[in-house]
Amino acid sequence: MSKAFSKSLSQLNKALIRRLNALVVTRAQPAPARSSSDGGRVPPPPPPPDPVDALPSSAAAAAGGVAVCKVEGGLLRSSSAFPYFMLVALEGGGFVRALLLLLLYPALRLLGHDTAVRAMAVVTFLGLRKDAFRAGRAALPKLLLEDVSAEVFDAAVAPPAPRRRCVCVSAMPRAMVQPFLVDYLGIDAVVAPEMREFRGYYLGVMEDESEVLRGLDVEKVIAGDKGGGGNDDDVVFGVAGLGSSFAQLFQKHCKEVYVPTESARRRWHALPRRRYPKPLIFHDGRIAFRPTPAATLAMFMWVPLGAALAVVRSATFLVLPSSLSVPLLAALGMHSRLIANPSSASKNLFVCNHRSLLDPLYVAAAAGRADLAAATYSISRVSEVLSPIPTFRLTRDRAADRAAMHAKLQSRGPGGGGLVVCPEGTTCREPYLLRFSPLFAELGHDVAPVALHSSVGMFHGTTAGGWKALDPLFLLMNPVPAYIVQFLDTLKCGGDGGPEAARAVANELQRRIAEALGYTCTGLTRKDKYLMLAGNEGLVDVNHGGGAKKKSPTCATRSEFPLQASLLQ
């Protein structure tokens, strides 16, 4: 009897929870007429469906209309905007600003969402230079894309044809959300406050909601190319989210507004990488984790220990031979895995994809070769001095670089006899390979392809716009960095077939490495990466210590790179 009672109580509890969670809000409907047959009582309306099930089905019926979607808590699954502001604070303001934001987190929990966003904006943006702010385009898109709800994306952003127009609204500053929404998701319009500035510096104060709406022709923003307000049937539904900002926009223009609850958001699924409207290939920044309050606190607690550990690891790299340093580094948390190929390890020209500045060191250690040198470009003098194997700089002068590489391969003295080359020319963090330069194929040596995969958990050891001298420190500060080194079958390369033959060899090598790693080949280059992330072409000014020479004052937009067309078949 007790088991039956418990089961009934559980079913009743689940039914109550489903009704409480189903907060589908529609425009007020006129009250139904009283009926004499039921004694004048008005029958209760049927309970609304659960939003997880109702959202896609309602959207499918409204395909081709207009959707208005709130970013925080609507498009994004997270119930807090704190990680996004923390990422901006870490990348744009440094550890001190991020620590201040973390210390304010308990007070932020006592504020409403909209007030907390304004408070975080003050701490995060105050004093930052507007023209130097890159986090919105270079660092935030990855974090935001990983938080996109697949259910809301299907309903509001990518429904069946005909394509629906989508307008996103956000209480966060436009500089944070617009590059992600427009460049990666293809959102048609963004309604978000601007940060106030003075003489090129952010003041930390955002526009009021009324100022944002006064500065926009809302009817035109929603109607798009149709002009005016369009038909009343154009705006079909809205997806609300956290806070009350821009609530009047939903009330005035949306027939149905879906208000997801916290429990509903927990049931949503992340949008898979393969379904991104545009692939995420390039991103910058040092932070490799989602900076939630707990994770950020753990990072600050780890940094002193991590810095000391980085010094010990560096000393191990520099002082001990690879036969001793590899097992000792494994004991210090640097994991590695070797997939050997004896025929390749004896070659003199090793060509690998580029993941970090440690690539040549891992190749040399895995091959058991002390005579290998690394061809480098745009690394700091500190990294060159600390390198346990010889390095020499490439100049981007094709003839000079070919001659220097050929001389290294022919020499038999210290630093000669073997060469490690990364023909991508720059690092790529995501599972993509950039276009390989064919210069290595013109040297007339057989090539030993090496496929490299690396992973970090806390800090990225590469940067496009930061201080490259800190790359080794951040990479070695990771608690458990890992590397996979796989030697592939030797690729014959005569070197006398001309530019077309060299290009074919480079493409074949790129294909082999991508196949071994499960990566995707692209036709993108170093120049494409630096235009997007740093606002320059990645050229090195040899007169100023290898710093990047700025060519353009602004970053190129994501849409300027035809990524889909660049993916090699």
N, C-alpha and C positions, 0 to 999 in steps of 0.2 A: 504493500500500500504506500509506503514511504517513497519507493522508487517511482511509482506512477505519479505521485504528487510532485516529486522533484522534477520529473520530465515535463509535466504540464506547466509548472512554474517557469522552467527554462524556456519553453516555447512562448509563453506569454511575455517573458522578458525580451526575447529576440524580436517579437512583433512590436513591442513598444519602442525598442531601439530603432527599428526600421522606420517607424513613423516619425520619430523625433529627428532622424537623420535626413529625411526627405524634405528638404527645405526648398522646394521648387516654387519660386515666387512669380506670380503672373499679375498682369494688370487687373485691377479690381473689376469684377463682373457684377452686373445688377443682380440684386437678390431675387430668387425665384418667387413666383406668385404663390400665395398660400392656397392650399387645396382644401375644399370642404370635406373631401373623403378622408383626410387624415386629421380632422379636428383642428385645422388651422396651423398645424405644426409644419415647420420647414424641415424636410429631410436633410441630414448632414451630407455635405459633399463627399464624394469618394476620396480616400486618402491619396495624395500624390505619389507617383512612383519614386523609387529610390533613385537619387541623382546619378549614380554610377551606371544604371541601366537606362535612365531617361535621356541623358545628355546625347549619346550617339544617335538614338532613334529619332529624337526630335530634330536633330541637326540634319539627318538624312532627308527628312521631309522638307527642310528649308534650303536645300542645296541651291546655290546660285544667288542667294540673297546677300545680306550684309550681317556680319557678326561684330559685336563690340565685346572685347575681352579684357578683363583686368589681369595685369601681369602677376602681381604678388597674390598668391593663394588661388589664382584662377589658372593662368597658363602654367605657372610654376607650382610644383607640388609642395614646396617648403612652406611652413607656416611662419617663417621669420626671414626678414631681409638682412639680418646681422651678418651672415657669411659674406654677402656681396660687398657690404661696406668695409668689412674687415680686410677683404682681399685688396680693395682700393687703398686702405690705410697702409697695409704692408708694402704694396708695390709702389704706391705713389708718395707715401709719407715716411716710411721706415718703421723700425721696431718701436721707437718711442711713441709715435702717434698711435700705433696699433695697441701698445700696452695701455695707453690712456683710454682707448675705446673699450678694451676688455675690462678695465677697472670700472667703467661706467655701466657695464652690462646689467648688474643687479638693479640699478636705478631705471634703466631702460625697460625692464620687465614690468615696472609699475605704471608705465605710460601706455597710452593707446598706440595702435600701429602707426597712425599718421604722425602723431607727435614724436614717437620714437624715431621715425624716419628722418624728421627734420633735425632732431638732436644728433643723430648719427652723421647727418650731412655736415653739420657744423664742425664736428671733430675731424671728419675725414677730409673735407675739402678746404678748410680755412688755410689760406696762405699758399695753396698750390698754384703753379703757373698754368694758365689755360692752354697755351700752345705746347706745353710739355706733357700734358695729361694723355697718356697712352693706354691706361688700364682698360678703358671702356672698349677699345678695339682690339687690344693685344692679349689681355689676360682674362677679362670677365666672360667673353663668349663661351669658353670651354666650360666654366663653372655653371653658367646659366643653361647651356644646352643639356648638360647632364641632369638638370632638374626639371626639364620640360615634361609635362604630363602627356602621355600618348593619347589618352582619352580626349582631353581638351584639344590637342593638336588635330586629331581626326575630326572633331566636331566643328571647330572654329577656323582652323588655318588651312587644312588640306582635305576638304570634303570631296565627294565625287563631282565630276564635271556637270554643269558649268561651274567654273571656279567662283567661290564666294569671295567677296571683298571683306577684308578683316582689318579692324581698327583696334589697336591695343592702347590701353590707358594705364598709367603707372604713377604712383606717388614718389617713386625714386627719381633722381635727376635724369634729364634726357641724356646727358653725357655718358651715363652708365648703361642705359638700356637700348638706346636707338641703334648703335652698331650691331648689336646682337639681333634685334628684332628685324631690322631692314635687310642687313647684309646676309644673315644666315637663315632666317625663317621666311623672308620675303613678305613681311607685313606691309600692307599698303599705306598705313598712316599711324603715327605715334602721337599720343597726347600725353605730355609729361612736362613737369616744370623745369625751367632753366635755372642754373645757378647764377646768382648775381656776381658780378666781377668789377674790379676797379684796377685800371691800368694793367690789365692782363693777368691779374691774380684773382682767384676765387675768394669771395668773402665768407663762404660757408652758409649763406642764406639763400633759400629757394624762393621762387615766385609763389604767390598765393594761388589757390585754385581759381579764384575769380579772375586774376590777371591772366592765367593761362587760357581760360575760356574766352575772355575779351579779346585776346590776341589771335584767336582762331575763328574762322568761319566754320562752325561746327557742322552746319548743314552741308557745306561743300566737302569737308573732311570725310563725312560719312557717305555722301552720295558719290564722291569721286568724279570721274569723267562725265557723269550724267548731268552734273550741274544742278544748282538749286537744291531742294530737299529731296528730289526724286519722288517716287510713288510711296505711299504709306506702307506698301507691302515690302519695300526694299529691305528695311531693317527688320530682321526676323527675330533674332534673340541675342541675348547677352550672357556672358559668363562673368559673374561678379567675383570678388575675392576678399582680401583682408582690408580692413579699414573702411572709412566712409568717403574717401576722396572720390570726386567725380561721380557721386551717386546720382546727382540730378541728370547727368548725361544718360545713364541707364534708364532712369524713370521717364525721361521725356521721349527717348527714341526707340526703346526696345519694347516689343510686345510681351516677350517672355524673358525673364532674368533668372538664370540658374545660380543659386548661391550654395556652393559646395561647403560642407562642414569639414571639420578636422578629421573625423573618422572617414569621410568620403575621400579626402585627399590621401589618407594612408592606404587606401585600396587602389589608388591610381598606380600606373606603371610608368617607368621612365621611357622616354622615346628612344628606341634603339638607334645606334650610330648609323646603321645602314639606311635609315629612313630620314636622315637629315636632308633638308632640301638642298643645301650646299655642304660638301664635306668639310669638316674641320681638319685642316692640314697644318696650318701655322698658328702658334700661340706663343706668348712670351710670359715672362715673370718668373720669380724664384720659387713660388709656393706650389707644391705638387699635391696638396691635399685640400679638402673642403674645410675652410677655416671656421668651423662651428666654435662656440665658446669653449667647450671641453677640449677640442683638438688644438685650439690656439693656446690655451693654458698649458697643455702638454708640450707644445712646441717651445714656449718660453722656459719651461722647466728643463727641457732637453738641451737647449742651446749651449749653456756652459759646458755640460758634459760632452756634447757633440763637437765643440771647438777643440777641447783637449784630445778627443778621439781622433779628430782630423789631423792634428799634429803628429800623433803616434803613427797613424796610417801613412802619412807623408814620409816620416822618417824611415818606416819599414820599406816603402817603395825605393827610397834613395840609397839606403845603406846596404841592404841585403840583396844578394842575387835572387833571381826569380825562383830558383829551386827551394829557397828558404822563405822568401817573402810571400809566395802564394799560399802555402798552408798557414802561415802566421796571420795573414790578412783574412783568411777564412775564419780563423779563431776570433778575429776582431770584428766579425760581422759582414765582411765583404764576400758575398757568395759568388761563385762562378761555376760555369759548366762548359766543358770542352767536348765538341763533337769532331773527332780527329779524322784526318785524311792524310796518311803518310806520304802519298805522292805529291801533295800540295805543299807540305811543310818544308820541302827541300828547295823550293823555287826561290828566286830572288826578288820577284815583283809581286807584292801582296796588295790586292785592291779590295777595299771593304766599303760598306755603307758607313755613314757618319752618325754616331749617337752622342758622343761626348769627347772631351779632350783626352780621355783615357784609352780610346780605341787603339792607337798604335802600341801602347804598353801591354794591353791584353793580347794583341796579336803576337807581339814578340815573346811574351811569356808562354803563350799556348804553343807557339812553334818551337820554343826552346832555342831561340836564336839571339845571340848577343851582338850580332853584326848588323842588325836592322836599324835604319834611320827613318825618321818620320818627316814627310813633306807637309808643312803647315802653312796656314794662311790666317791672318787676323787673330792670332792668339797673343796674349799679353807677354811682355818680357819676363814677368815673374814665372809664368808657366814654362817658358823656354829654359830659364835658369834651373828650375826644379825638376825638369824632365830627366829621368834616369837613362834615356836613350838619346842619341844625337838627333837634333832637329835642324831643318833649314827652311827658310821662308820662300814661298812662291810669290811672284811679283805680278801675276796676271798678264805678263808679257809672254805670249805663246812660245816664241823662239827661245827666249832666255830661259824659261822654265823647262822646256824640253831639253835644252843643253845641260842644265844643272842636274836634272833627274838622270839623264844618260851618264853624266860624269859620276854620279853617286853609284850607279849600278856597275860601272866599270872599275871603280877604285877598289883597292884591297886593304886600305889602311883603316884606322879607327873610324867608325861611322859609315864605312863603305861596304859594298858587297850585297846589300839587301835594302829594299825600300818598301815602306808602307804608304799607300796613297788612298785618299778618300775623295773620289771624283765628284761627289755631290757638291763639294765646296763649302757646305755649311751643314749644321745639324738639323735634323727633323725629329721631333718628339713623338709624333703620331705614327701609326703603322702605314706610312707611305714612303716611297723612295722618290727623291728629286731626280732630275735629269743628270745623267752621268756625263762628265766632260770626256771626250775621246782622246785627250792628250796622252794618257797612259798607253793607249793602243798603238801609238806612233813610235814607241821606243824599241820595237823589234824583239821583245822578250815575251816568253810565255807567262801567262797571268795565273796566279793562285787566288781565286775568289774567296772572300771570307764574309760570311753573313753574321752580323752582330745584332744582338737584341739586348737592351738594358732597361732596367726599371729602378725607380726611386720611390720612396714613400713620403718624404717630407720636403726636400728642396731639389729644384732643378739645377744642374751644374752647367747650364748654358744660358746665354742671354744674347738678345739682338740689340737692345738699347741700354743695357746696364753696364756696370764696370766689369770688364772681362777678367781683370786680375783676381777677382773673387771667385771665379768659376771653380778652381780646384778646391777651395775651402768649402763652398756650399755642397759640392758633389760628395766630398769625403765626410761631411757632417751628417749625412743620412744614416739612420740607424742600421739599416740592412740593405745597402745597394746590391744589385745583382746584375750579372752579365752572362750572356750565352754566346760562345764563340764557336762557329761552325765552319770548318774548312770544306770547300766544295771541290769538285773535279777541276783539274787544270784546263784552262781555255787557251787553245793555240792562237798565237797572234804573230803574224809575219812582220807587220809594220811597214810593208812596202806596197800596200794596195791603195794608197791615197786617202783623202779625207772621207770619202763615202764608205770605204772598207773599215776605217777606224770608227766611224759613227755606228756601223752595223755591229762591230765588236762591243762597243760601249752599251748599246741597247740590249744585246744578248746577255751581257754580264748583269745588267740591271734586272732583266727578266729572271735570270737564274737566282739571284739573291732574293728577289721579291718572292719567288715561288718557294724558296727554302724557308723564309720567315713567315709566309702568309700575308705579306704586305701588298699594297697596290702601287703600281708604277704611275708616275705622273711626268709631264713635260715641264714642270715648274723648275725654277732656278733660284740661285742665291739672290739675284736681283729682285725677283718676285717677293721673296720672303722679307727682305729688308725694306722694300717699298711699303709693304703692308704694316710691318711691326715697328719700324724705327723711322720711317719717313726719309730714308736715304737709300742709295743703291748698293750699300755694303762695300763700297770701294775703300781701300786702305790708303791713307796719306803717309807715305814712307818718311816724310819729314817730321812727323809728329808722333813717332812711337807706335804706329800701327793702329791709331784710332780711326773710326769710320768717318769718312768725309761726307758731310751732309750735302745732298744735291737738291732736296725739295723740302719746303717748309712744312708740308702737310703729308699725312699718310695717304697712300692710295686706298681707295675703297675696295671692299672685298669683291664687289661686282666687276671691277676692272680686270679680274683674273678669270678667264674662261675655264674654270676648273674641270667642268664636265667634258669640255672638248679636249682638255689637256691629258685626260686619263688615257694611257696607251692601251690598245686592245691586245 
